[in-house]
């Protein structure tokens, strides 16, 4: 399963990624902004995207 974590808080993003890798998820990508998330999704297909809907560039659940 390929995951993308998008969160503007470094500690949250890196902690989630480290936990998921330790639990057996081999492919975990991380980005720090909505713009980076959109770029990553344009380049690759993800099974799951964990998206912080309160980070800069977001307007709640509507982008």
C-alpha positions, 0 to 999 in steps of 0.5 A: 500500500502506498501512502502520502502524508500531507501536513504542515507540522514537521513533527506530526508528519515525520512521526506518522511516517515513522510509525507507519513504516515501523508497522510494515507500510513500505511506501510512505511519502511525506509533503508539507503543503497542499501544493506539494501534495497536488504535485506528488499526486500528479506524479504517482498513484496513492492508495491513501492520502492523509491530508491535514485540512487545516494547513495553509492553502486549504479551506477546510474540506474544500480546496 
